[in-house]
Amino acid sequence: MDRPHQMEELVSLAAVGDVFLGGLPKNTLDKAIPFLEEHDLRFCVLEGPVSDRGEAFPGKMSVHHSGRETILPVKKAGFDIVTIANNHILDLQRDAFHDTLEVLDEVGIKYVGGGMDIHEARKPVIIEKKGVRIGFLGYASFYPRGFQATETRSGIAQIRVNPLYPPPHMDEEDLQHALSNIEQTKAQADVVIVAYHWGISHTRTLTAYQKALAHMSIEAGADLVFGGHPHILQGIEVYRGKLICYSFGNFVFEWVKSFADAPWSHTIRETMLLTCLMGKQGLAGVYFRPVVLNSEGGHILAQPEVVPPDTQEFTRIFHTMQDLSRPLNTELRADGDKIWVLEP
């Protein structure tokens, strides 16, 4: 007997990690475009404001800045929706944040995880493709104090985390808001995707709250959970038939160029292009293609490039993801240039 998904047309979503162009060339995303174009929808993390004005957020040490024109390569690459719930989106304070929302609206890229008040920041975006309704939500657990939206202030949607909170160390009110939002979105959509900015930067190790929040989100109705902030790859987990990608790593990130000579530079240059197949019955299949932020002549260009299966980079990323995912009871299978996580 045919499985339900085989009786319907599926929607393909390309999901990638952190995007911060800064001063990188306008053609930085060009090598990825043919692969992104294979999909019906494209999603990324917009890590930092897109504005030509603003001053550093008080007390902020690491400040990301991309001019307004840097949204054009993102649009050219076909991205339909981004999450802006992260620890850099208000780096240049609120005027630049408002510019970012305006620029996204101007070019027709939808966003979740932030807005002009807390209600807008928590509001889902629902996109319909081929009769399939896909809902997106975004939240941040790692961010500077003052970034969060309130009833009267713009900013991001938050789930506060603190070791002083009872395990799993999340603010109960924030958590319940998020889970309720997931439940409500599931009532309106066939597939729900939740993006979290979480965990610890530059580590493969998952925190207890990452796993707890991912599982609770799926139990509340999420079909896919996407993670950002660690800047390197973390494991993939299939939980109750749904998918958790704990960290994609960097898809394009200006400061990757600064670490060309570091012995660990390959870890911040390794990433993936995740393909999610979805139908009215939910998630139907998931695979990814290994991607490297390439280098030339020993210099890091930070340009994402899908690597073919007969390369050392492909093998290294495959083995890394196998090693990270196996403890999460998830096995991966390479087939040509694709690495399958959940097969139809």
DRENTI-448048 format. One record per residue: x, y, z of N, C-alpha, C in turn; chain; residue in three letters. Coordinates in steps of 0.1 Angstrom, whole numbers, plus 2048, in hexadecimal, padded with zeros to 3 digits. Layout:
BEGIN
((X Y Z) (X Y Z) (X Y Z) A Ala)
...
***
This chain:
BEGIN
((808 7F4 800) (800 800 800) (809 80C 800) A Met)
((805 817 7F8) (80D 823 7F8) (80C 82A 805) A Asp)
((817 830 809) (817 839 815) (810 846 811) A Arg)
((80A 84D 81B) (802 859 818) (80A 863 810) A Pro)
((817 865 813) (81F 86F 80C) (821 86C 7FD) A His)
((820 85F 7FA) (822 85B 7EC) (816 85F 7E3) A Gln)
((80B 862 7EA) (7FF 866 7E3) (7FE 875 7E0) A Met)
((807 87D 7E5) (806 88B 7E4) (813 891 7DE) A Glu)
((812 89E 7DA) (81D 8A5 7D5) (824 8AB 7E1) A Glu)
((831 8AA 7E2) (839 8AF 7EE) (83F 8BC 7EB) A Leu)
((840 8C4 7F5) (847 8D1 7F5) (855 8CF 7FA) A Val)
((85F 8D4 7F3) (86D 8D3 7F8) (872 8E1 7FE) A Ser)
((877 8E0 809) (87D 8EC 810) (88C 8EA 812) A Leu)
((893 8F4 80E) (8A2 8F5 810) (8A4 8FD 81D) A Ala)
((8AB 8F7 827) (8AD 8FE 833) (8BC 8FF 835) A Ala)
((8C2 90B 839) (8D0 90C 83B) (8D2 915 848) A Val)
((8DE 916 84C) (8E1 91D 858) (8E3 92C 858) A Gly)
((8ED 931 85F) (8EE 93F 861) (8F3 946 855) A Asp)
((8ED 951 852) (8F1 95A 846) (8F5 968 84B) A Val)
((901 96B 84A) (906 979 84D) (910 97D 842) A Phe)
((90C 985 839) (914 989 82E) (91F 993 831) A Leu)
((91B 99D 83A) (925 9A8 83D) (92B 9AE 830) A Gly)
((938 9AD 82F) (93E 9B3 823) (942 9A9 819) A Gly)
((93C 99D 819) (93F 993 80F) (93A 997 801) A Leu)
((93F 992 7F6) (93B 996 7E9) (92C 992 7E6) A Pro)
((926 999 7DD) (918 997 7DA) (915 989 7D4) A Lys)
((920 983 7CE) (91E 976 7C8) (921 96A 7D2) A Asn)
((922 96D 7DF) (926 963 7E8) (91D 957 7E9) A Thr)
((910 959 7E6) (907 94E 7E6) (905 947 7D9) A Leu)
((90B 94B 7CF) (908 947 7C1) (90A 938 7BF) A Asp)
((914 932 7C5) (917 924 7C2) (90C 91B 7C9) A Lys)
((905 920 7D2) (8FA 918 7D9) (8ED 91A 7D2) A Ala)
((8EC 924 7C9) (8DF 927 7C3) (8D9 91B 7BB) A Ile)
((8E1 914 7B3) (8DB 909 7AB) (8D4 8FF 7B4) A Pro)
((8DA 8FC 7C0) (8D4 8F2 7C9) (8C8 8F8 7D1) A Phe)
((8C9 905 7D4) (8BD 90B 7DB) (8B1 90C 7D1) A Leu)
((8B4 90E 7C4) (8A9 90F 7BB) (8A2 902 7B8) A Glu)
((8A7 8F7 7BD) (8A0 8EA 7BB) (894 8E9 7C4) A Glu)
((893 8F2 7CE) (889 8F1 7D9) (87D 8FB 7D6) A His)
((872 8F7 7DD) (866 900 7DC) (867 90B 7E6) A Asp)
((86E 909 7F1) (870 914 7FC) (87E 913 801) A Leu)
((883 91F 806) (890 920 80B) (890 928 818) A Arg)
((898 923 822) (898 929 830) (8A6 92A 835) A Phe)
((8A9 936 83C) (8B6 937 842) (8B4 93F 84F) A Cys)
((8C0 941 856) (8C0 949 862) (8C7 956 85E) A Val)
((8C0 962 85F) (8C6 96F 85C) (8CD 974 869) A Leu)
((8DA 972 869) (8E2 975 876) (8E8 983 875) A Glu)
((8E0 98D 878) (8E4 99A 879) (8DC 9A4 871) A Gly)
((8DC 9B1 875) (8D4 9BB 86E) (8D8 9BE 860) A Pro)
((8CF 9C2 858) (8D1 9C6 84A) (8CE 9D5 84A) A Val)
((8D7 9DD 84C) (8D5 9EC 84D) (8E1 9F4 84A) A Ser)
((8DF A00 847) (8EB A09 844) (8EC A13 850) A Asp)
((8E6 A11 85B) (8E7 A1A 866) (8E7 A13 873) A Arg)
((8E9 A1A 87E) (8E9 A14 88B) (8F6 A14 892) A Gly)
((8F6 A13 89F) (902 A12 8A8) (901 A05 8B0) A Glu)
((90C A01 8B4) (90D 9F4 8BB) (904 9F4 8C7) A Ala)
((8FD 9E9 8C9) (8F5 9E7 8D5) (8FD 9E8 8E1) A Phe)
((8F9 9F0 8EB) (901 9F2 8F7) (906 9E5 8FE) A Pro)
((913 9E4 8FF) (919 9D9 906) (91C 9CD 8FC) A Gly)
((918 9CE 8EF) (91A 9C3 8E6) (929 9C3 8E1) A Lys)
((92F 9B8 8E2) (93D 9B7 8DE) (93F 9B3 8D0) A Met)
((937 9A9 8CB) (938 9A4 8BE) (92C 9AA 8B6) A Ser)
((92E 9B3 8AC) (923 9B9 8A5) (924 9B5 897) A Val)
((918 9B1 891) (917 9AD 883) (910 9B8 87C) A His)
((915 9BB 870) (90E 9C6 868) (90F 9C2 859) A His)
((904 9C2 853) (903 9C0 845) (8FA 9CC 83F) A Ser)
((8FF 9D2 835) (8F8 9DD 82F) (8EB 9D9 828) A Gly)
((8E2 9E2 825) (8D5 9DF 820) (8D7 9D7 813) A Arg)
((8E1 9DA 80B) (8E2 9D3 7FE) (8E6 9C4 7FF) A Glu)
((8EA 9C0 80B) (8ED 9B2 80D) (8E1 9A9 80D) A Thr)
((8D5 9AF 80E) (8C9 9A6 80D) (8C7 9A2 7FF) A Ile)
((8CD 9A8 7F5) (8CB 9A5 7E7) (8D0 997 7E3) A Leu)
((8DD 993 7E8) (8E1 986 7E5) (8D8 97B 7EC) A Pro)
((8D3 97F 7F8) (8CA 975 7FF) (8BD 973 7F7) A Val)
((8B8 97E 7F1) (8AC 97D 7E9) (8AF 976 7DC) A Lys)
((8BB 979 7D6) (8BF 972 7CA) (8C0 963 7CC) A Lys)
((8C4 95F 7D7) (8C6 951 7DA) (8B8 94A 7DC) A Ala)
((8AE 952 7DD) (8A0 94D 7DD) (89A 94A 7EB) A Gly)
((8A1 94F 7F6) (89C 94D 803) (88E 953 805) A Phe)
((884 94B 809) (877 94F 80B) (874 954 819) A Asp)
((87B 94E 823) (878 951 831) (884 950 839) A Ile)
((886 958 843) (891 958 84C) (88C 959 85A) A Val)
((894 954 864) (892 957 872) (89C 962 876) A Thr)
((897 96C 87D) (89F 977 882) (8A0 976 891) A Ile)
((89C 96C 898) (89E 96A 8A6) (8AC 965 8A9) A Ala)
((8B5 96E 8AB) (8C3 96B 8AE) (8CA 976 8B6) A Asn)
((8D6 973 8BA) (8DE 97C 8C3) (8E5 987 8BB) A Asn)
((8E2 989 8AE) (8E9 994 8A7) (8DF 99D 8A0) A His)
((8D3 99A 89F) (8CA 9A1 896) (8C8 9AF 89B) A Ile)
((8CA 9B2 8A8) (8C9 9C0 8AD) (8D7 9C6 8B1) A Leu)
((8E1 9C1 8AA) (8EF 9C6 8AD) (8F0 9D5 8AB) A Asp)
((8E9 9DB 8A2) (8EA 9E9 89F) (8DD 9F0 8A5) A Leu)
((8D7 9EB 8AF) (8CC 9F0 8B6) (8BF 9F0 8AD) A Gln)
((8B5 9F7 8B2) (8A7 9F4 8AD) (8A5 9FB 89F) A Arg)
((8AB A07 89D) (8A8 A0D 890) (8AD A03 884) A Asp)
((8B9 9FD 886) (8BE 9F4 87C) (8B6 9E7 87C) A Ala)
((8B0 9E3 887) (8A7 9D8 888) (89B 9DB 87F) A Phe)
((895 9E7 881) (889 9EB 87A) (88C 9EB 86B) A His)
((898 9F0 867) (89D 9F0 859) (89D 9E2 854) A Asp)
((8A1 9D9 85C) (8A2 9CB 857) (894 9C5 854) A Thr)
((88B 9C8 85D) (87D 9C3 85A) (878 9CA 84D) A Leu)
((87B 9D7 84C) (876 9DE 840) (87C 9D8 833) A Glu)
((889 9D6 833) (890 9D0 828) (88A 9C3 824) A Val)
((888 9BA 82E) (883 9AD 82B) (875 9AE 825) A Leu)
((86D 9B7 82A) (860 9B9 824) (861 9BE 815) A Asp)
((86A 9C7 813) (86C 9CD 806) (86F 9C2 7FB) A Glu)
((878 9B9 7FF) (87C 9AF 7F5) (874 9A2 7F5) A Val)
((86A 9A2 7FF) (861 997 7FF) (866 98A 806) A Gly)
((86F 98C 80F) (873 981 817) (86C 981 825) A Ile)
((865 976 828) (85E 976 835) (867 973 840) A Lys)
((863 976 84C) (86C 974 858) (863 970 864) A Tyr)
((86A 969 86D) (864 965 87A) (86E 967 885) A Val)
((869 968 891) (872 969 89C) (874 977 8A1) A Gly)
((86F 981 89A) (871 98F 89E) (866 997 899) A Gly)
((864 9A3 89E) (85A 9AD 899) (85A 9B9 8A1) A Gly)
((84F 9C1 89F) (84E 9CE 8A5) (849 9CD 8B4) A Met)
((844 9C1 8B8) (840 9BF 8C6) (840 9B0 8C8) A Asp)
((83E 9AB 8D4) (83F 99D 8D7) (835 994 8CF) A Ile)
((829 99A 8CD) (81F 992 8C5) (823 990 8B7) A His)
((829 99A 8B1) (82E 998 8A3) (83A 98F 8A3) A Glu)
((843 990 8AD) (84F 987 8AE) (84B 978 8AF) A Ala)
((840 975 8B6) (83C 967 8B8) (833 962 8AD) A Arg)
((82E 96B 8A4) (825 968 89A) (82A 95E 890) A Lys)
((823 954 88C) (828 94A 882) (827 950 874) A Pro)
((82F 94C 86B) (82D 94E 85C) (828 941 856) A Val)
((81E 941 84F) (819 935 848) (819 937 839) A Ile)
((820 92E 833) (822 92F 824) (81C 922 81E) A Ile)
((814 924 814) (80D 919 80D) (814 916 800) A Glu)
((818 90A 7FD) (81E 905 7F1) (818 8F8 7ED) A Lys)
((813 8F7 7E1) (80D 8EB 7DC) (802 8E5 7E5) A Lys)
((7FB 8EF 7EB) (7F0 8EB 7F4) (7F4 8E7 802) A Gly)
((801 8E7 804) (807 8E4 812) (809 8F1 819) A Val)
((804 8F1 826) (806 8FD 82E) (811 8FB 838) A Arg)
((81B 903 837) (827 902 83F) (829 90E 849) A Ile)
((829 90B 856) (82A 916 85F) (838 917 865) A Gly)
((83D 923 867) (84A 926 86C) (849 92E 879) A Phe)
((852 92B 882) (853 933 88F) (862 935 892) A Leu)
((866 93F 89A) (874 941 89D) (875 946 8AB) A Gly)
((87F 942 8B3) (881 946 8C1) (891 946 8C3) A Tyr)
((895 94E 8CD) (8A3 94E 8D1) (8A4 94C 8E0) A Ala)
((8AE 943 8E3) (8B1 941 8F1) (8BF 947 8F5) A Ser)
((8C7 94B 8EB) (8D4 951 8ED) (8D3 95F 8E6) A Phe)
((8D4 96A 8EE) (8D2 977 8E9) (8D6 981 8F5) A Tyr)
((8DA 98D 8F1) (8DD 997 8FC) (8D0 99C 902) A Pro)
((8D1 99F 90F) (8C6 9A6 916) (8C2 9B3 90F) A Arg)
((8B5 9B4 90C) (8B1 9C0 905) (8AD 9BD 8F6) A Gly)
((8B1 9B2 8F1) (8AD 9AE 8E3) (89E 9AA 8E3) A Phe)
((899 9A5 8EE) (88B 99F 8ED) (880 9A9 8EB) A Gln)
((876 9A5 8E3) (86A 9AD 8E1) (861 9AD 8EE) A Ala)
((85A 9B8 8EF) (850 9B8 8FA) (843 9BD 8F4) A Thr)
((839 9C0 8FD) (82C 9C5 8F8) (82E 9D3 8F1) A Glu)
((838 9DA 8F5) (83A 9E8 8F0) (847 9EA 8E9) A Thr)
((84F 9E0 8E7) (85C 9E2 8E1) (85F 9D7 8D7) A Arg)
((866 9DB 8CC) (869 9D1 8C2) (875 9C8 8C6) A Ser)
((877 9BD 8C0) (881 9B4 8C3) (87E 9A6 8BF) A Gly)
((884 99C 8C6) (883 98E 8C2) (87B 986 8CC) A Ile)
((876 97B 8C8) (86F 971 8D0) (879 969 8D8) A Ala)
((877 968 8E5) (881 962 8EE) (87B 955 8F5) A Gln)
((885 94C 8F8) (883 942 902) (88F 943 90C) A Ile)
((88D 94A 917) (898 94C 920) (89D 93F 926) A Arg)
((8AB 93E 927) (8B1 932 92C) (8BB 937 937) A Val)
((8BB 930 943) (8C3 933 94E) (8C5 927 956) A Asn)
((8D2 924 95A) (8D4 918 963) (8CD 919 970) A Pro)
((8C9 925 974) (8C2 926 981) (8B3 922 980) A Leu)
((8AE 921 974) (8A0 91C 972) (8A1 90D 974) A Tyr)
((896 907 979) (895 8F9 97A) (898 8F2 96D) A Pro)
((89D 8E6 96D) (89F 8DE 960) (892 8DD 959) A Pro)
((893 8DF 94B) (89E 8E0 942) (8A3 8EF 941) A Pro)
((8A1 8F7 94B) (8A8 904 94C) (8A2 90F 942) A His)
((895 90E 93F) (88F 918 937) (884 91F 93E) A Met)
((882 92C 93B) (877 933 942) (86A 92D 93E) A Asp)
((862 92A 948) (855 923 946) (84B 92B 93E) A Glu)
((84A 938 940) (841 940 939) (845 941 92A) A Glu)
((852 943 927) (856 943 919) (854 936 912) A Asp)
((857 92B 919) (855 91E 914) (847 91B 910) A Leu)
((83E 91E 919) (830 91C 917) (82A 924 90B) A Gln)
((82F 930 90A) (82B 939 8FE) (830 932 8F1) A His)
((83C 92D 8F1) (841 927 8E5) (839 91A 8E1) A Ala)
((837 912 8EB) (830 905 8E9) (822 908 8E5) A Leu)
((81B 912 8EB) (80E 916 8E7) (80E 91B 8D8) A Ser)
((818 923 8D5) (819 928 8C7) (81A 91C 8BD) A Asn)
((822 912 8C1) (824 907 8B8) (816 8FF 8B6) A Ile)
((80F 8FD 8C1) (802 8F6 8C1) (7F9 8FE 8B8) A Glu)
((7F8 90B 8BA) (7EF 914 8B2) (7F2 914 8A3) A Gln)
((7FF 914 8A0) (804 914 892) (801 906 88C) A Thr)
((802 8FC 893) (7FF 8EE 88E) (7F1 8ED 88A) A Lys)
((7E8 8F4 891) (7DA 8F4 88E) (7D7 8FB 881) A Ala)
((7E0 903 87C) (7DE 90B 86F) (7E7 905 864) A Gln)
((7F0 8FC 867) (7FA 8F8 85D) (7FB 8E9 85C) A Ala)
((800 8E4 851) (802 8D5 84F) (810 8D2 855) A Asp)
((819 8DB 854) (827 8D9 859) (82B 8E5 861) A Val)
((831 8E3 86D) (836 8EE 875) (845 8ED 876) A Val)
((84C 8F8 874) (85B 8F9 875) (85E 904 87F) A Ile)
((866 900 889) (86A 909 894) (879 90B 893) A Val)
((87E 918 893) (88C 91B 893) (890 920 8A0) A Ala)
((89B 91B 8A6) (89F 91F 8B3) (8AE 924 8B2) A Tyr)
((8B1 92F 8B8) (8BF 934 8BA) (8C3 930 8C8) A His)
((8CC 926 8C9) (8CD 91F 8D6) (8DB 919 8D7) A Trp)
((8DE 913 8E3) (8EA 90B 8E5) (8F6 914 8E8) A Gly)
((902 90E 8E6) (90F 914 8E9) (917 915 8DC) A Ile)
((91C 921 8DA) (924 923 8CE) (930 91B 8CD) A Ser)
((933 916 8C1) (93F 90E 8BE) (941 902 8C6) A His)
((937 8FB 8C9) (938 8ED 8CF) (92E 8E4 8C8) A Thr)
((933 8D7 8C8) (92A 8CC 8C2) (920 8C8 8CD) A Arg)
((923 8CB 8DA) (91B 8C5 8E5) (90E 8CC 8E6) A Thr)
((903 8C5 8E7) (8F6 8CA 8E9) (8F3 8CD 8F8) A Leu)
((8EC 8D8 8FA) (8E8 8DA 908) (8DB 8D3 90B) A Thr)
((8D9 8D1 918) (8CD 8CA 91C) (8C0 8D1 918) A Ala)
((8C0 8DE 918) (8B4 8E5 914) (8B2 8E5 905) A Tyr)
((8BC 8E4 8FD) (8BA 8E2 8EE) (8B2 8D5 8EC) A Gln)
((8B6 8CA 8F2) (8AF 8BE 8EF) (8A1 8BE 8F5) A Lys)
((8A0 8C4 901) (892 8C4 907) (889 8CD 8FF) A Ala)
((88E 8D9 8FB) (885 8E2 8F3) (882 8DC 8E6) A Leu)
((88B 8D5 8DF) (888 8CF 8D2) (87D 8C4 8D4) A Ala)
((87F 8BC 8DE) (875 8B1 8E0) (867 8B7 8E3) A His)
((867 8C1 8EC) (85A 8C7 8F0) (853 8CD 8E4) A Met)
((85B 8D3 8DC) (856 8DA 8D0) (84F 8D0 8C7) A Ser)
((855 8C5 8C5) (84F 8BA 8BC) (843 8B5 8C3) A Ile)
((844 8B3 8D0) (838 8AE 8D7) (82C 8B8 8D6) A Glu)
((82F 8C5 8D5) (825 8CF 8D3) (81F 8D0 8C5) A Ala)
((826 8CA 8BB) (821 8CA 8AE) (82B 8CE 8A3) A Gly)
((838 8D1 8A7) (842 8D5 89C) (846 8C8 894) A Ala)
((848 8CA 888) (84D 8BF 87F) (85C 8C0 87C) A Asp)
((861 8CC 87D) (86F 8CF 87B) (874 8D9 885) A Leu)
((87F 8D7 88B) (886 8E0 894) (894 8E3 88E) A Val)
((896 8F0 88C) (8A3 8F5 886) (8AA 8FD 891) A Phe)
((8B7 8FA 892) (8BF 901 89C) (8CA 909 896) A Gly)
((8CD 915 89C) (8D8 91D 898) (8DF 923 8A5) A Gly)
((8EB 929 8A3) (8F3 930 8AC) (901 929 8AF) A His)
((902 91B 8AF) (90F 915 8B2) (919 918 8A8) A Pro)
((916 91B 89B) (91F 91E 891) (927 912 88C) A His)
((924 906 891) (92A 8FA 88C) (91F 8F0 88C) A Ile)
((921 8E5 884) (917 8DA 883) (915 8D3 891) A Leu)
((908 8D1 894) (905 8C8 89F) (8FC 8BD 899) A Gln)
((8F8 8B3 8A1) (8F1 8A7 89C) (8E3 8AA 897) A Gly)
((8DE 8A0 890) (8D0 89F 88B) (8C9 894 893) A Ile)
((8BD 897 897) (8B5 88C 89E) (8A8 88B 897) A Glu)
((8A4 87E 895) (896 87B 891) (88F 877 89E) A Val)
((885 87F 8A2) (87D 87D 8AE) (86E 87C 8AB) A Tyr)
((869 870 8AE) (85A 86E 8AB) (857 870 89D) A Arg)
((861 86D 894) (85F 86E 886) (861 87C 881) A Gly)
((864 885 889) (867 893 885) (876 896 886) A Lys)
((87A 8A2 881) (888 8A5 880) (88C 8B0 888) A Leu)
((898 8AE 88E) (89F 8B9 896) (8AD 8BA 890) A Ile)
((8B0 8C6 88B) (8BE 8C9 886) (8C3 8D3 891) A Cys)
((8CC 8CF 89A) (8D0 8D7 8A5) (8D8 8E3 8A1) A Tyr)
((8E0 8E2 897) (8E8 8ED 892) (8EC 8EB 883) A Ser)
((8E9 8F4 87A) (8EE 8F3 86D) (8FC 8F8 86B) A Phe)
((901 900 874) (90E 907 872) (90C 913 86A) A Gly)
((916 919 864) (916 925 85C) (913 922 84D) A Asn)
((90A 929 847) (908 927 839) (910 931 831) A Phe)
((910 93E 836) (919 948 831) (91C 952 83C) A Val)
((928 954 840) (92B 95C 84B) (939 963 849) A Phe)
((938 970 84A) (944 978 846) (950 975 84F) A Glu)
((94E 973 85C) (95A 972 864) (961 964 863) A Trp)
((95B 95B 85C) (962 94E 859) (970 951 852) A Val)
((970 95C 84A) (97D 95F 844) (988 962 84E) A Lys)
((985 966 85A) (98F 96A 863) (996 95E 869) A Ser)
((991 952 867) (997 947 86E) (99D 93D 864) A Phe)
((9A2 942 859) (9A7 939 84E) (9B3 931 853) A Ala)
((9BB 935 85C) (9C6 92E 860) (9C4 926 86D) A Asp)
((9B8 927 873) (9B6 91F 87F) (9B5 910 87C) A Ala)
((9BA 907 884) (9BA 8F9 882) (9AB 8F3 882) A Pro)
((9A2 8FB 888) (994 8F6 889) (98B 8FE 87F) A Trp)
((992 905 875) (98A 90D 86C) (97F 905 864) A Ser)
((983 8F8 862) (979 8F0 85A) (96C 8EE 861) A His)
((96C 8EF 86E) (95F 8ED 876) (955 8F8 873) A Thr)
((95A 904 872) (951 90F 86F) (94E 911 860) A Ile)
((955 909 858) (953 90A 849) (94A 8FE 845) A Arg)
((947 8F5 84E) (93F 8E9 84A) (930 8EC 84D) A Glu)
((927 8E9 844) (919 8EC 846) (911 8E2 83D) A Thr)
((905 8E5 83B) (8FC 8DC 833) (8F1 8E4 82D) A Met)
((8EB 8DE 822) (8DF 8E3 81C) (8D5 8D8 81E) A Leu)
((8CC 8DA 828) (8C2 8D0 82C) (8B5 8D1 823) A Leu)
((8B1 8C6 81E) (8A5 8C5 816) (89A 8BE 81D) A Thr)
((88F 8C4 81F) (883 8BF 827) (878 8BD 81D) A Cys)
((873 8B1 81C) (867 8AE 813) (85B 8AD 81C) A Leu)
((851 8B5 818) (845 8B6 820) (838 8B5 818) A Met)
((82E 8B0 81F) (821 8AF 818) (816 8B2 822) A Gly)
((80A 8B1 81E) (7FF 8B4 827) (7FE 8AA 833) A Lys)
((805 89E 832) (805 895 83D) (811 898 846) A Gln)
((819 8A2 843) (825 8A5 84B) (832 8A3 844) A Gly)
((83C 8A0 84C) (84A 89E 847) (84B 890 840) A Leu)
((850 891 834) (851 885 82C) (85F 87F 82A) A Ala)
((869 888 82B) (877 884 829) (880 88F 82B) A Gly)
((88D 88C 82E) (897 896 831) (8A5 891 82C) A Val)
((8AC 899 825) (8BA 896 822) (8C2 8A3 822) A Tyr)
((8CF 8A2 822) (8D7 8AE 821) (8E3 8AB 818) A Phe)
((8E8 8B6 812) (8F4 8B6 80A) (8FF 8BE 812) A Arg)
((90B 8B8 814) (916 8BF 81B) (91A 8CB 813) A Pro)
((91D 8D6 81A) (921 8E3 815) (92D 8E7 81C) A Val)
((937 8EE 815) (943 8F3 81B) (943 902 817) A Val)
((947 90B 820) (94A 919 81D) (958 919 818) A Leu)
((959 91A 80B) (965 916 803) (971 920 806) A Asn)
((97D 91B 801) (989 923 802) (990 921 7F5) A Ser)
((999 92A 7F3) (9A1 92A 7E6) (9AF 930 7E9) A Glu)
((9B9 929 7E6) (9C6 92D 7E8) (9CA 930 7F7) A Gly)
((9C3 928 7FF) (9C5 929 80E) (9BE 934 814) A Gly)
((9B6 93C 80D) (9AE 947 812) (99F 943 813) A His)
((999 945 81E) (98B 942 81F) (982 94C 818) A Ile)
((97A 947 80F) (971 950 808) (963 950 80E) A Leu)
((960 946 816) (953 945 81D) (947 944 814) A Ala)
((949 93E 808) (93F 93C 7FE) (939 92E 800) A Gln)
((92C 92C 803) (927 91E 804) (927 917 7F7) A Pro)
((92C 90B 7F7) (92D 903 7EB) (929 8F4 7EF) A Glu)
((91F 8EF 7E8) (91C 8E1 7EA) (927 8D8 7E5) A Val)
((92C 8CF 7ED) (937 8C7 7E9) (933 8B9 7E4) A Val)
((939 8B4 7D9) (935 8A7 7D4) (939 89B 7DC) A Pro)
((933 890 7DA) (936 884 7E3) (944 87E 7E3) A Pro)
((94B 881 7D8) (959 87B 7D7) (964 884 7DD) A Asp)
((960 88D 7E6) (969 896 7EC) (96C 893 7FB) A Thr)
((977 897 800) (97B 896 80E) (971 89D 817) A Gln)
((96D 8A9 812) (963 8B1 81A) (956 8AA 81C) A Glu)
((951 8A4 811) (944 89D 812) (945 892 81C) A Phe)
((950 88A 81B) (952 87F 825) (953 883 833) A Thr)
((95A 88E 835) (95D 893 843) (94F 898 849) A Arg)
((947 89F 841) (93B 8A4 847) (931 899 849) A Ile)
((931 88F 840) (928 883 842) (92C 87C 84F) A Phe)
((939 879 851) (93D 872 85D) (93B 87A 869) A His)
((93D 887 869) (93A 890 874) (92C 88F 878) A Thr)
((923 890 86E) (914 890 871) (910 882 876) A Met)
((916 878 871) (913 86A 875) (917 869 884) A Gln)
((923 86E 888) (927 86D 895) (91F 875 89F) A Asp)
((91A 881 89A) (912 889 8A3) (904 885 8A4) A Leu)
((8FF 87E 89A) (8F0 87A 89A) (8EE 86C 89F) A Ser)
((8F8 863 89F) (8F6 856 8A4) (8F2 855 8B3) A Arg)
((8F9 85E 8BB) (8F4 85E 8C9) (8E6 863 8CB) A Pro)
((8E0 869 8C1) (8D2 86E 8C2) (8C9 863 8BB) A Leu)
((8CE 857 8B9) (8C7 84C 8B4) (8C2 84F 8A5) A Asn)
((8CB 856 89E) (8C8 859 890) (8D3 855 887) A Thr)
((8D0 84D 87D) (8DA 848 874) (8D8 84F 866) A Glu)
((8E3 852 860) (8E4 859 853) (8E8 84F 848) A Leu)
((8E4 852 83C) (8E8 849 831) (8EB 852 825) A Arg)
((8F7 850 820) (8FC 857 814) (8F7 850 807) A Ala)
((8F2 858 7FE) (8ED 853 7F1) (8F0 85E 7E7) A Asp)
((8FB 85B 7DF) (900 865 7D6) (904 872 7DD) A Gly)
((8FE 87E 7D9) (902 88A 7DF) (8F9 88E 7EB) A Asp)
((8F0 885 7EE) (8E6 887 7F9) (8E9 87E 805) A Lys)
((8E7 884 811) (8E8 87C 81D) (8DA 87C 824) A Ile)
((8D4 870 824) (8C6 86F 828) (8C5 86E 837) A Trp)
((8BC 875 83D) (8B9 875 84B) (8AC 86D 84E) A Val)
((8A2 871 846) (895 86B 847) (890 868 839) A Leu)
((88F 85B 836) (88C 857 828) (87D 856 826) A Glu)
((878 85A 81B) (869 858 818) (865 84A 819) A Pro)
***
